[in-house]
Amino acid sequence: LYVLIFAVLLLGVANTWVRGDDIFGLFHIPFYGSYDKASRHALSEAIVHKHALLANIILLLAGAHALMGLIHHYILRDNVLMRMLPRRN
């Protein structure tokens, strides 16, 4: 999970660098390389595709994790979900 989060972050930064974006109007990130406009756009699209794919995988993993917690609680009726709650004194 942490590797996926880090990869999504790096791909987002890489896309910002390829596009040469402004950061909140405070400063400008220079373009990566000396590509023409069409090549730069194609590279940006490839990065955005990978960024979105990994972000969707994170969402699927989070949803599966939550679903498994509910399955443990309601179907298997074990104490896995209850053990995650803080202890009350």
PyMOL Python script that loads the backbone (N, CA, C, O; Angstrom):
from pymol import cmd

cmd.read_pdbstr("""\
ATOM      1  N   LEU A   1       0.833  -1.191   0.000  1.00  0.00           N
ATOM      2  CA  LEU A   1       0.000   0.000   0.000  1.00  0.00           C
ATOM      3  C   LEU A   1       0.877   1.253   0.000  1.00  0.00           C
ATOM      4  O   LEU A   1       0.626   2.188  -0.761  1.00  0.00           O
ATOM      5  N   TYR A   2       1.899   1.272   0.849  1.00  0.00           N
ATOM      6  CA  TYR A   2       2.766   2.449   0.900  1.00  0.00           C
ATOM      7  C   TYR A   2       3.555   2.637  -0.389  1.00  0.00           C
ATOM      8  O   TYR A   2       3.801   3.768  -0.809  1.00  0.00           O
ATOM      9  N   VAL A   3       3.946   1.556  -1.005  1.00  0.00           N
ATOM     10  CA  VAL A   3       4.661   1.645  -2.285  1.00  0.00           C
ATOM     11  C   VAL A   3       3.743   2.241  -3.344  1.00  0.00           C
ATOM     12  O   VAL A   3       4.171   3.079  -4.138  1.00  0.00           O
ATOM     13  N   LEU A   4       2.480   1.812  -3.359  1.00  0.00           N
ATOM     14  CA  LEU A   4       1.517   2.361  -4.323  1.00  0.00           C
ATOM     15  C   LEU A   4       1.291   3.848  -4.084  1.00  0.00           C
ATOM     16  O   LEU A   4       1.258   4.626  -5.038  1.00  0.00           O
ATOM     17  N   ILE A   5       1.135   4.254  -2.830  1.00  0.00           N
ATOM     18  CA  ILE A   5       0.928   5.670  -2.516  1.00  0.00           C
ATOM     19  C   ILE A   5       2.129   6.487  -2.966  1.00  0.00           C
ATOM     20  O   ILE A   5       1.968   7.555  -3.556  1.00  0.00           O
ATOM     21  N   PHE A   6       3.332   5.995  -2.693  1.00  0.00           N
ATOM     22  CA  PHE A   6       4.543   6.697  -3.102  1.00  0.00           C
ATOM     23  C   PHE A   6       4.644   6.773  -4.621  1.00  0.00           C
ATOM     24  O   PHE A   6       5.045   7.803  -5.164  1.00  0.00           O
ATOM     25  N   ALA A   7       4.284   5.690  -5.313  1.00  0.00           N
ATOM     26  CA  ALA A   7       4.338   5.675  -6.776  1.00  0.00           C
ATOM     27  C   ALA A   7       3.344   6.670  -7.374  1.00  0.00           C
ATOM     28  O   ALA A   7       3.669   7.352  -8.346  1.00  0.00           O
ATOM     29  N   VAL A   8       2.135   6.764  -6.806  1.00  0.00           N
ATOM     30  CA  VAL A   8       1.143   7.730  -7.293  1.00  0.00           C
ATOM     31  C   VAL A   8       1.666   9.149  -7.094  1.00  0.00           C
ATOM     32  O   VAL A   8       1.514  10.001  -7.970  1.00  0.00           O
ATOM     33  N   LEU A   9       2.280   9.399  -5.945  1.00  0.00           N
ATOM     34  CA  LEU A   9       2.855  10.719  -5.684  1.00  0.00           C
ATOM     35  C   LEU A   9       3.955  11.050  -6.694  1.00  0.00           C
ATOM     36  O   LEU A   9       3.982  12.147  -7.253  1.00  0.00           O
ATOM     37  N   LEU A  10       4.861  10.098  -6.925  1.00  0.00           N
ATOM     38  CA  LEU A  10       5.949  10.338  -7.877  1.00  0.00           C
ATOM     39  C   LEU A  10       5.443  10.559  -9.298  1.00  0.00           C
ATOM     40  O   LEU A  10       5.969  11.405 -10.020  1.00  0.00           O
ATOM     41  N   LEU A  11       4.432   9.808  -9.698  1.00  0.00           N
ATOM     42  CA  LEU A  11       3.872  10.005 -11.034  1.00  0.00           C
ATOM     43  C   LEU A  11       3.187  11.363 -11.156  1.00  0.00           C
ATOM     44  O   LEU A  11       3.241  11.990 -12.214  1.00  0.00           O
ATOM     45  N   GLY A  12       2.552  11.816 -10.097  1.00  0.00           N
ATOM     46  CA  GLY A  12       1.947  13.155 -10.116  1.00  0.00           C
ATOM     47  C   GLY A  12       2.997  14.245 -10.248  1.00  0.00           C
ATOM     48  O   GLY A  12       2.821  15.201 -11.004  1.00  0.00           O
ATOM     49  N   VAL A  13       4.085  14.098  -9.513  1.00  0.00           N
ATOM     50  CA  VAL A  13       5.185  15.069  -9.613  1.00  0.00           C
ATOM     51  C   VAL A  13       5.822  15.004 -10.998  1.00  0.00           C
ATOM     52  O   VAL A  13       6.145  16.038 -11.583  1.00  0.00           O
ATOM     53  N   ALA A  14       6.005  13.794 -11.525  1.00  0.00           N
ATOM     54  CA  ALA A  14       6.583  13.646 -12.868  1.00  0.00           C
ATOM     55  C   ALA A  14       5.704  14.313 -13.915  1.00  0.00           C
ATOM     56  O   ALA A  14       6.213  14.951 -14.836  1.00  0.00           O
ATOM     57  N   ASN A  15       4.401  14.173 -13.786  1.00  0.00           N
ATOM     58  CA  ASN A  15       3.495  14.796 -14.755  1.00  0.00           C
ATOM     59  C   ASN A  15       3.566  16.320 -14.660  1.00  0.00           C
ATOM     60  O   ASN A  15       3.537  17.012 -15.678  1.00  0.00           O
ATOM     61  N   THR A  16       3.658  16.834 -13.448  1.00  0.00           N
ATOM     62  CA  THR A  16       3.802  18.275 -13.281  1.00  0.00           C
ATOM     63  C   THR A  16       5.086  18.762 -13.935  1.00  0.00           C
ATOM     64  O   THR A  16       5.110  19.831 -14.545  1.00  0.00           O
ATOM     65  N   TRP A  17       6.139  17.991 -13.811  1.00  0.00           N
ATOM     66  CA  TRP A  17       7.427  18.352 -14.394  1.00  0.00           C
ATOM     67  C   TRP A  17       7.367  18.284 -15.918  1.00  0.00           C
ATOM     68  O   TRP A  17       7.907  19.162 -16.591  1.00  0.00           O
ATOM     69  N   VAL A  18       6.721  17.258 -16.472  1.00  0.00           N
ATOM     70  CA  VAL A  18       6.615  17.128 -17.932  1.00  0.00           C
ATOM     71  C   VAL A  18       5.805  18.280 -18.509  1.00  0.00           C
ATOM     72  O   VAL A  18       6.159  18.828 -19.552  1.00  0.00           O
ATOM     73  N   ARG A  19       4.717  18.650 -17.836  1.00  0.00           N
ATOM     74  CA  ARG A  19       3.856  19.733 -18.332  1.00  0.00           C
ATOM     75  C   ARG A  19       4.442  21.112 -18.085  1.00  0.00           C
ATOM     76  O   ARG A  19       4.085  22.066 -18.776  1.00  0.00           O
ATOM     77  N   GLY A  20       5.341  21.233 -17.104  1.00  0.00           N
ATOM     78  CA  GLY A  20       5.909  22.541 -16.790  1.00  0.00           C
ATOM     79  C   GLY A  20       4.883  23.462 -16.160  1.00  0.00           C
ATOM     80  O   GLY A  20       4.693  24.587 -16.623  1.00  0.00           O
ATOM     81  N   ASP A  21       4.223  23.005 -15.118  1.00  0.00           N
ATOM     82  CA  ASP A  21       3.121  23.745 -14.494  1.00  0.00           C
ATOM     83  C   ASP A  21       3.597  24.867 -13.570  1.00  0.00           C
ATOM     84  O   ASP A  21       4.752  24.916 -13.146  1.00  0.00           O
ATOM     85  N   ASP A  22       2.656  25.762 -13.279  1.00  0.00           N
ATOM     86  CA  ASP A  22       2.828  26.742 -12.217  1.00  0.00           C
ATOM     87  C   ASP A  22       2.317  26.133 -10.921  1.00  0.00           C
ATOM     88  O   ASP A  22       1.319  25.412 -10.926  1.00  0.00           O
ATOM     89  N   ILE A  23       2.979  26.411  -9.829  1.00  0.00           N
ATOM     90  CA  ILE A  23       2.554  25.932  -8.517  1.00  0.00           C
ATOM     91  C   ILE A  23       1.924  27.099  -7.771  1.00  0.00           C
ATOM     92  O   ILE A  23       2.618  27.952  -7.218  1.00  0.00           O
ATOM     93  N   PHE A  24       0.603  27.117  -7.767  1.00  0.00           N
ATOM     94  CA  PHE A  24      -0.200  28.139  -7.081  1.00  0.00           C
ATOM     95  C   PHE A  24       0.210  29.554  -7.472  1.00  0.00           C
ATOM     96  O   PHE A  24       0.034  30.486  -6.688  1.00  0.00           O
ATOM     97  N   GLY A  25       0.743  29.721  -8.653  1.00  0.00           N
ATOM     98  CA  GLY A  25       1.158  31.037  -9.099  1.00  0.00           C
ATOM     99  C   GLY A  25       2.400  31.557  -8.388  1.00  0.00           C
ATOM    100  O   GLY A  25       2.792  32.705  -8.601  1.00  0.00           O
ATOM    101  N   LEU A  26       3.023  30.740  -7.552  1.00  0.00           N
ATOM    102  CA  LEU A  26       4.205  31.171  -6.803  1.00  0.00           C
ATOM    103  C   LEU A  26       5.489  30.979  -7.597  1.00  0.00           C
ATOM    104  O   LEU A  26       6.364  31.844  -7.593  1.00  0.00           O
ATOM    105  N   PHE A  27       5.599  29.853  -8.270  1.00  0.00           N
ATOM    106  CA  PHE A  27       6.780  29.613  -9.097  1.00  0.00           C
ATOM    107  C   PHE A  27       6.424  28.652 -10.223  1.00  0.00           C
ATOM    108  O   PHE A  27       5.406  27.962 -10.182  1.00  0.00           O
ATOM    109  N   HIS A  28       7.283  28.627 -11.216  1.00  0.00           N
ATOM    110  CA  HIS A  28       7.054  27.820 -12.412  1.00  0.00           C
ATOM    111  C   HIS A  28       8.061  26.674 -12.432  1.00  0.00           C
ATOM    112  O   HIS A  28       9.260  26.887 -12.250  1.00  0.00           O
ATOM    113  N   ILE A  29       7.569  25.465 -12.654  1.00  0.00           N
ATOM    114  CA  ILE A  29       8.442  24.307 -12.818  1.00  0.00           C
ATOM    115  C   ILE A  29       8.813  24.218 -14.299  1.00  0.00           C
ATOM    116  O   ILE A  29       7.926  24.172 -15.152  1.00  0.00           O
ATOM    117  N   PRO A  30      10.099  24.195 -14.614  1.00  0.00           N
ATOM    118  CA  PRO A  30      10.497  24.149 -16.031  1.00  0.00           C
ATOM    119  C   PRO A  30      10.132  22.824 -16.679  1.00  0.00           C
ATOM    120  O   PRO A  30       9.985  21.801 -16.010  1.00  0.00           O
ATOM    121  N   PHE A  31       9.989  22.869 -17.994  1.00  0.00           N
ATOM    122  CA  PHE A  31       9.677  21.671 -18.756  1.00  0.00           C
ATOM    123  C   PHE A  31      10.798  20.644 -18.635  1.00  0.00           C
ATOM    124  O   PHE A  31      11.971  20.997 -18.514  1.00  0.00           O
ATOM    125  N   TYR A  32      10.417  19.364 -18.669  1.00  0.00           N
ATOM    126  CA  TYR A  32      11.381  18.279 -18.692  1.00  0.00           C
ATOM    127  C   TYR A  32      11.808  18.050 -20.136  1.00  0.00           C
ATOM    128  O   TYR A  32      10.960  17.836 -21.002  1.00  0.00           O
ATOM    129  N   GLY A  33      13.071  18.090 -20.401  1.00  0.00           N
ATOM    130  CA  GLY A  33      13.591  17.791 -21.731  1.00  0.00           C
ATOM    131  C   GLY A  33      13.244  18.857 -22.754  1.00  0.00           C
ATOM    132  O   GLY A  33      12.705  19.915 -22.429  1.00  0.00           O
ATOM    133  N   SER A  34      13.568  18.546 -23.989  1.00  0.00           N
ATOM    134  CA  SER A  34      13.309  19.479 -25.090  1.00  0.00           C
ATOM    135  C   SER A  34      12.385  18.823 -26.116  1.00  0.00           C
ATOM    136  O   SER A  34      12.683  18.783 -27.310  1.00  0.00           O
ATOM    137  N   TYR A  35      11.266  18.315 -25.626  1.00  0.00           N
ATOM    138  CA  TYR A  35      10.289  17.660 -26.503  1.00  0.00           C
ATOM    139  C   TYR A  35       9.426  18.705 -27.204  1.00  0.00           C
ATOM    140  O   TYR A  35       9.238  19.812 -26.701  1.00  0.00           O
ATOM    141  N   ASP A  36       8.898  18.332 -28.388  1.00  0.00           N
ATOM    142  CA  ASP A  36       7.926  19.203 -29.022  1.00  0.00           C
ATOM    143  C   ASP A  36       6.580  19.046 -28.296  1.00  0.00           C
ATOM    144  O   ASP A  36       6.427  18.177 -27.438  1.00  0.00           O
ATOM    145  N   LYS A  37       5.625  19.885 -28.648  1.00  0.00           N
ATOM    146  CA  LYS A  37       4.362  19.916 -27.925  1.00  0.00           C
ATOM    147  C   LYS A  37       3.609  18.586 -27.995  1.00  0.00           C
ATOM    148  O   LYS A  37       3.040  18.146 -26.996  1.00  0.00           O
ATOM    149  N   ALA A  38       3.600  17.942 -29.169  1.00  0.00           N
ATOM    150  CA  ALA A  38       2.886  16.671 -29.329  1.00  0.00           C
ATOM    151  C   ALA A  38       3.537  15.560 -28.509  1.00  0.00           C
ATOM    152  O   ALA A  38       2.840  14.764 -27.880  1.00  0.00           O
ATOM    153  N   SER A  39       4.864  15.500 -28.512  1.00  0.00           N
ATOM    154  CA  SER A  39       5.574  14.481 -27.730  1.00  0.00           C
ATOM    155  C   SER A  39       5.375  14.705 -26.240  1.00  0.00           C
ATOM    156  O   SER A  39       5.199  13.750 -25.482  1.00  0.00           O
ATOM    157  N   ARG A  40       5.404  15.973 -25.815  1.00  0.00           N
ATOM    158  CA  ARG A  40       5.191  16.308 -24.410  1.00  0.00           C
ATOM    159  C   ARG A  40       3.786  15.890 -23.975  1.00  0.00           C
ATOM    160  O   ARG A  40       3.598  15.357 -22.882  1.00  0.00           O
ATOM    161  N   HIS A  41       2.808  16.137 -24.838  1.00  0.00           N
ATOM    162  CA  HIS A  41       1.428  15.762 -24.521  1.00  0.00           C
ATOM    163  C   HIS A  41       1.285  14.241 -24.438  1.00  0.00           C
ATOM    164  O   HIS A  41       0.602  13.737 -23.545  1.00  0.00           O
ATOM    165  N   ALA A  42       1.913  13.510 -25.346  1.00  0.00           N
ATOM    166  CA  ALA A  42       1.847  12.044 -25.332  1.00  0.00           C
ATOM    167  C   ALA A  42       2.500  11.480 -24.072  1.00  0.00           C
ATOM    168  O   ALA A  42       1.973  10.546 -23.469  1.00  0.00           O
ATOM    169  N   LEU A  43       3.637  12.037 -23.670  1.00  0.00           N
ATOM    170  CA  LEU A  43       4.301  11.598 -22.446  1.00  0.00           C
ATOM    171  C   LEU A  43       3.445  11.896 -21.224  1.00  0.00           C
ATOM    172  O   LEU A  43       3.347  11.071 -20.316  1.00  0.00           O
ATOM    173  N   SER A  44       2.828  13.070 -21.199  1.00  0.00           N
ATOM    174  CA  SER A  44       1.951  13.440 -20.092  1.00  0.00           C
ATOM    175  C   SER A  44       0.748  12.502 -20.004  1.00  0.00           C
ATOM    176  O   SER A  44       0.352  12.094 -18.913  1.00  0.00           O
ATOM    177  N   GLU A  45       0.177  12.168 -21.144  1.00  0.00           N
ATOM    178  CA  GLU A  45      -0.963  11.251 -21.156  1.00  0.00           C
ATOM    179  C   GLU A  45      -0.578   9.869 -20.636  1.00  0.00           C
ATOM    180  O   GLU A  45      -1.352   9.240 -19.914  1.00  0.00           O
ATOM    181  N   ALA A  46       0.607   9.395 -20.997  1.00  0.00           N
ATOM    182  CA  ALA A  46       1.069   8.087 -20.513  1.00  0.00           C
ATOM    183  C   ALA A  46       1.254   8.110 -18.994  1.00  0.00           C
ATOM    184  O   ALA A  46       0.893   7.156 -18.305  1.00  0.00           O
ATOM    185  N   ILE A  47       1.812   9.191 -18.486  1.00  0.00           N
ATOM    186  CA  ILE A  47       2.012   9.315 -17.036  1.00  0.00           C
ATOM    187  C   ILE A  47       0.674   9.405 -16.332  1.00  0.00           C
ATOM    188  O   ILE A  47       0.478   8.764 -15.299  1.00  0.00           O
ATOM    189  N   VAL A  48      -0.254  10.190 -16.872  1.00  0.00           N
ATOM    190  CA  VAL A  48      -1.579  10.331 -16.256  1.00  0.00           C
ATOM    191  C   VAL A  48      -2.298   8.986 -16.232  1.00  0.00           C
ATOM    192  O   VAL A  48      -2.981   8.669 -15.258  1.00  0.00           O
ATOM    193  N   HIS A  49      -2.152   8.195 -17.288  1.00  0.00           N
ATOM    194  CA  HIS A  49      -2.792   6.873 -17.335  1.00  0.00           C
ATOM    195  C   HIS A  49      -2.258   5.983 -16.202  1.00  0.00           C
ATOM    196  O   HIS A  49      -3.039   5.346 -15.495  1.00  0.00           O
ATOM    197  N   LYS A  50      -0.944   5.942 -16.033  1.00  0.00           N
ATOM    198  CA  LYS A  50      -0.355   5.128 -14.969  1.00  0.00           C
ATOM    199  C   LYS A  50      -0.739   5.658 -13.595  1.00  0.00           C
ATOM    200  O   LYS A  50      -1.022   4.880 -12.684  1.00  0.00           O
ATOM    201  N   HIS A  51      -0.750   6.983 -13.441  1.00  0.00           N
ATOM    202  CA  HIS A  51      -1.135   7.629 -12.185  1.00  0.00           C
ATOM    203  C   HIS A  51      -2.573   7.249 -11.811  1.00  0.00           C
ATOM    204  O   HIS A  51      -2.844   6.893 -10.664  1.00  0.00           O
ATOM    205  N   ALA A  52      -3.475   7.324 -12.761  1.00  0.00           N
ATOM    206  CA  ALA A  52      -4.884   6.992 -12.507  1.00  0.00           C
ATOM    207  C   ALA A  52      -5.060   5.505 -12.219  1.00  0.00           C
ATOM    208  O   ALA A  52      -5.847   5.132 -11.349  1.00  0.00           O
ATOM    209  N   LEU A  53      -4.338   4.658 -12.940  1.00  0.00           N
ATOM    210  CA  LEU A  53      -4.430   3.219 -12.720  1.00  0.00           C
ATOM    211  C   LEU A  53      -4.006   2.851 -11.304  1.00  0.00           C
ATOM    212  O   LEU A  53      -4.708   2.104 -10.622  1.00  0.00           O
ATOM    213  N   LEU A  54      -2.868   3.364 -10.859  1.00  0.00           N
ATOM    214  CA  LEU A  54      -2.391   3.059  -9.515  1.00  0.00           C
ATOM    215  C   LEU A  54      -3.311   3.645  -8.448  1.00  0.00           C
ATOM    216  O   LEU A  54      -3.530   3.021  -7.409  1.00  0.00           O
ATOM    217  N   ALA A  55      -3.850   4.838  -8.694  1.00  0.00           N
ATOM    218  CA  ALA A  55      -4.789   5.434  -7.739  1.00  0.00           C
ATOM    219  C   ALA A  55      -6.049   4.584  -7.628  1.00  0.00           C
ATOM    220  O   ALA A  55      -6.576   4.408  -6.530  1.00  0.00           O
ATOM    221  N   ASN A  56      -6.537   4.060  -8.734  1.00  0.00           N
ATOM    222  CA  ASN A  56      -7.712   3.192  -8.694  1.00  0.00           C
ATOM    223  C   ASN A  56      -7.419   1.870  -7.991  1.00  0.00           C
ATOM    224  O   ASN A  56      -8.290   1.329  -7.311  1.00  0.00           O
ATOM    225  N   ILE A  57      -6.214   1.347  -8.145  1.00  0.00           N
ATOM    226  CA  ILE A  57      -5.834   0.134  -7.430  1.00  0.00           C
ATOM    227  C   ILE A  57      -5.838   0.388  -5.925  1.00  0.00           C
ATOM    228  O   ILE A  57      -6.275  -0.468  -5.156  1.00  0.00           O
ATOM    229  N   ILE A  58      -5.355   1.555  -5.499  1.00  0.00           N
ATOM    230  CA  ILE A  58      -5.397   1.911  -4.076  1.00  0.00           C
ATOM    231  C   ILE A  58      -6.837   1.945  -3.573  1.00  0.00           C
ATOM    232  O   ILE A  58      -7.131   1.436  -2.491  1.00  0.00           O
ATOM    233  N   LEU A  59      -7.727   2.538  -4.350  1.00  0.00           N
ATOM    234  CA  LEU A  59      -9.137   2.588  -3.947  1.00  0.00           C
ATOM    235  C   LEU A  59      -9.737   1.197  -3.847  1.00  0.00           C
ATOM    236  O   LEU A  59     -10.490   0.909  -2.917  1.00  0.00           O
ATOM    237  N   LEU A  60      -9.405   0.321  -4.811  1.00  0.00           N
ATOM    238  CA  LEU A  60      -9.905  -1.054  -4.755  1.00  0.00           C
ATOM    239  C   LEU A  60      -9.371  -1.796  -3.530  1.00  0.00           C
ATOM    240  O   LEU A  60     -10.116  -2.524  -2.874  1.00  0.00           O
ATOM    241  N   LEU A  61      -8.095  -1.619  -3.221  1.00  0.00           N
ATOM    242  CA  LEU A  61      -7.531  -2.258  -2.036  1.00  0.00           C
ATOM    243  C   LEU A  61      -8.188  -1.759  -0.757  1.00  0.00           C
ATOM    244  O   LEU A  61      -8.472  -2.547   0.145  1.00  0.00           O
ATOM    245  N   ALA A  62      -8.431  -0.457  -0.675  1.00  0.00           N
ATOM    246  CA  ALA A  62      -9.086   0.101   0.514  1.00  0.00           C
ATOM    247  C   ALA A  62     -10.507  -0.436   0.644  1.00  0.00           C
ATOM    248  O   ALA A  62     -10.944  -0.770   1.745  1.00  0.00           O
ATOM    249  N   GLY A  63     -11.225  -0.522  -0.465  1.00  0.00           N
ATOM    250  CA  GLY A  63     -12.577  -1.059  -0.438  1.00  0.00           C
ATOM    251  C   GLY A  63     -12.592  -2.535  -0.052  1.00  0.00           C
ATOM    252  O   GLY A  63     -13.443  -2.964   0.727  1.00  0.00           O
ATOM    253  N   ALA A  64     -11.656  -3.311  -0.591  1.00  0.00           N
ATOM    254  CA  ALA A  64     -11.569  -4.732  -0.242  1.00  0.00           C
ATOM    255  C   ALA A  64     -11.219  -4.909   1.230  1.00  0.00           C
ATOM    256  O   ALA A  64     -11.734  -5.813   1.889  1.00  0.00           O
ATOM    257  N   HIS A  65     -10.351  -4.056   1.744  1.00  0.00           N
ATOM    258  CA  HIS A  65      -9.965  -4.112   3.152  1.00  0.00           C
ATOM    259  C   HIS A  65     -11.172  -3.845   4.058  1.00  0.00           C
ATOM    260  O   HIS A  65     -11.394  -4.557   5.038  1.00  0.00           O
ATOM    261  N   ALA A  66     -11.939  -2.824   3.722  1.00  0.00           N
ATOM    262  CA  ALA A  66     -13.142  -2.516   4.501  1.00  0.00           C
ATOM    263  C   ALA A  66     -14.170  -3.639   4.395  1.00  0.00           C
ATOM    264  O   ALA A  66     -14.796  -4.006   5.390  1.00  0.00           O
ATOM    265  N   LEU A  67     -14.345  -4.181   3.202  1.00  0.00           N
ATOM    266  CA  LEU A  67     -15.292  -5.280   3.006  1.00  0.00           C
ATOM    267  C   LEU A  67     -14.891  -6.503   3.828  1.00  0.00           C
ATOM    268  O   LEU A  67     -15.750  -7.154   4.424  1.00  0.00           O
ATOM    269  N   MET A  68     -13.611  -6.818   3.867  1.00  0.00           N
ATOM    270  CA  MET A  68     -13.163  -7.966   4.651  1.00  0.00           C
ATOM    271  C   MET A  68     -13.400  -7.737   6.146  1.00  0.00           C
ATOM    272  O   MET A  68     -13.719  -8.678   6.873  1.00  0.00           O
ATOM    273  N   GLY A  69     -13.248  -6.508   6.602  1.00  0.00           N
ATOM    274  CA  GLY A  69     -13.559  -6.212   7.998  1.00  0.00           C
ATOM    275  C   GLY A  69     -15.027  -6.454   8.301  1.00  0.00           C
ATOM    276  O   GLY A  69     -15.368  -6.994   9.354  1.00  0.00           O
ATOM    277  N   LEU A  70     -15.895  -6.058   7.382  1.00  0.00           N
ATOM    278  CA  LEU A  70     -17.334  -6.285   7.566  1.00  0.00           C
ATOM    279  C   LEU A  70     -17.686  -7.769   7.481  1.00  0.00           C
ATOM    280  O   LEU A  70     -18.555  -8.245   8.211  1.00  0.00           O
ATOM    281  N   ILE A  71     -17.017  -8.494   6.595  1.00  0.00           N
ATOM    282  CA  ILE A  71     -17.248  -9.938   6.500  1.00  0.00           C
ATOM    283  C   ILE A  71     -16.851 -10.625   7.810  1.00  0.00           C
ATOM    284  O   ILE A  71     -17.569 -11.494   8.304  1.00  0.00           O
ATOM    285  N   HIS A  72     -15.710 -10.232   8.363  1.00  0.00           N
ATOM    286  CA  HIS A  72     -15.294 -10.798   9.644  1.00  0.00           C
ATOM    287  C   HIS A  72     -16.320 -10.510  10.733  1.00  0.00           C
ATOM    288  O   HIS A  72     -16.610 -11.369  11.566  1.00  0.00           O
ATOM    289  N   HIS A  73     -16.866  -9.300  10.724  1.00  0.00           N
ATOM    290  CA  HIS A  73     -17.792  -8.913  11.787  1.00  0.00           C
ATOM    291  C   HIS A  73     -19.169  -9.552  11.631  1.00  0.00           C
ATOM    292  O   HIS A  73     -19.713 -10.084  12.598  1.00  0.00           O
ATOM    293  N   TYR A  74     -19.736  -9.505  10.433  1.00  0.00           N
ATOM    294  CA  TYR A  74     -21.126  -9.930  10.250  1.00  0.00           C
ATOM    295  C   TYR A  74     -21.303 -11.380   9.792  1.00  0.00           C
ATOM    296  O   TYR A  74     -22.308 -12.005  10.132  1.00  0.00           O
ATOM    297  N   ILE A  75     -20.370 -11.918   9.043  1.00  0.00           N
ATOM    298  CA  ILE A  75     -20.535 -13.275   8.528  1.00  0.00           C
ATOM    299  C   ILE A  75     -19.755 -14.286   9.381  1.00  0.00           C
ATOM    300  O   ILE A  75     -20.319 -15.280   9.837  1.00  0.00           O
ATOM    301  N   LEU A  76     -18.470 -14.029   9.592  1.00  0.00           N
ATOM    302  CA  LEU A  76     -17.662 -14.949  10.380  1.00  0.00           C
ATOM    303  C   LEU A  76     -17.904 -14.786  11.888  1.00  0.00           C
ATOM    304  O   LEU A  76     -17.634 -15.696  12.672  1.00  0.00           O
ATOM    305  N   ARG A  77     -18.404 -13.642  12.269  1.00  0.00           N
ATOM    306  CA  ARG A  77     -18.728 -13.321  13.663  1.00  0.00           C
ATOM    307  C   ARG A  77     -17.563 -13.582  14.617  1.00  0.00           C
ATOM    308  O   ARG A  77     -17.749 -14.106  15.715  1.00  0.00           O
ATOM    309  N   ASP A  78     -16.365 -13.210  14.181  1.00  0.00           N
ATOM    310  CA  ASP A  78     -15.235 -13.282  15.094  1.00  0.00           C
ATOM    311  C   ASP A  78     -14.940 -11.883  15.642  1.00  0.00           C
ATOM    312  O   ASP A  78     -15.642 -10.931  15.303  1.00  0.00           O
ATOM    313  N   ASN A  79     -13.955 -11.753  16.449  1.00  0.00           N
ATOM    314  CA  ASN A  79     -13.681 -10.482  17.130  1.00  0.00           C
ATOM    315  C   ASN A  79     -12.634  -9.630  16.425  1.00  0.00           C
ATOM    316  O   ASN A  79     -12.100  -8.704  17.035  1.00  0.00           O
ATOM    317  N   VAL A  80     -12.330  -9.905  15.187  1.00  0.00           N
ATOM    318  CA  VAL A  80     -11.272  -9.168  14.495  1.00  0.00           C
ATOM    319  C   VAL A  80     -11.585  -7.676  14.458  1.00  0.00           C
ATOM    320  O   VAL A  80     -10.718  -6.862  14.777  1.00  0.00           O
ATOM    321  N   LEU A  81     -12.778  -7.307  14.083  1.00  0.00           N
ATOM    322  CA  LEU A  81     -13.132  -5.889  13.978  1.00  0.00           C
ATOM    323  C   LEU A  81     -13.193  -5.234  15.355  1.00  0.00           C
ATOM    324  O   LEU A  81     -12.784  -4.084  15.513  1.00  0.00           O
ATOM    325  N   MET A  82     -13.687  -5.941  16.326  1.00  0.00           N
ATOM    326  CA  MET A  82     -13.793  -5.377  17.681  1.00  0.00           C
ATOM    327  C   MET A  82     -12.436  -5.193  18.331  1.00  0.00           C
ATOM    328  O   MET A  82     -12.266  -4.298  19.160  1.00  0.00           O
ATOM    329  N   ARG A  83     -11.457  -6.031  17.968  1.00  0.00           N
ATOM    330  CA  ARG A  83     -10.113  -5.902  18.536  1.00  0.00           C
ATOM    331  C   ARG A  83      -9.405  -4.642  18.050  1.00  0.00           C
ATOM    332  O   ARG A  83      -8.427  -4.208  18.659  1.00  0.00           O
ATOM    333  N   MET A  84      -9.881  -4.061  16.975  1.00  0.00           N
ATOM    334  CA  MET A  84      -9.278  -2.846  16.456  1.00  0.00           C
ATOM    335  C   MET A  84      -9.714  -1.597  17.217  1.00  0.00           C
ATOM    336  O   MET A  84      -9.055  -0.560  17.142  1.00  0.00           O
ATOM    337  N   LEU A  85     -10.811  -1.695  17.941  1.00  0.00           N
ATOM    338  CA  LEU A  85     -11.308  -0.549  18.702  1.00  0.00           C
ATOM    339  C   LEU A  85     -10.438  -0.301  19.929  1.00  0.00           C
ATOM    340  O   LEU A  85      -9.887  -1.244  20.496  1.00  0.00           O
ATOM    341  N   PRO A  86     -10.310   0.956  20.346  1.00  0.00           N
ATOM    342  CA  PRO A  86      -9.526   1.219  21.559  1.00  0.00           C
ATOM    343  C   PRO A  86     -10.202   0.610  22.787  1.00  0.00           C
ATOM    344  O   PRO A  86     -11.428   0.525  22.867  1.00  0.00           O
ATOM    345  N   ARG A  87      -9.379   0.194  23.727  1.00  0.00           N
ATOM    346  CA  ARG A  87      -9.914  -0.394  24.955  1.00  0.00           C
ATOM    347  C   ARG A  87     -10.558   0.676  25.814  1.00  0.00           C
ATOM    348  O   ARG A  87     -10.078   1.807  25.897  1.00  0.00           O
ATOM    349  N   ARG A  88     -11.647   0.299  26.447  1.00  0.00           N
ATOM    350  CA  ARG A  88     -12.324   1.202  27.374  1.00  0.00           C
ATOM    351  C   ARG A  88     -11.977   0.791  28.789  1.00  0.00           C
ATOM    352  O   ARG A  88     -12.004  -0.394  29.120  1.00  0.00           O
ATOM    353  N   ASN A  89     -11.660   1.742  29.605  1.00  0.00           N
ATOM    354  CA  ASN A  89     -11.326   1.442  31.009  1.00  0.00           C
ATOM    355  C   ASN A  89     -12.535   1.491  31.892  1.00  0.00           C
ATOM    356  O   ASN A  89     -12.428   1.263  33.097  1.00  0.00           O
TER     357      ASN A  89
END
""", "prot")
cmd.dss("prot")
cmd.show_as("cartoon", "prot")
cmd.util.cbc("prot")
cmd.orient("prot")
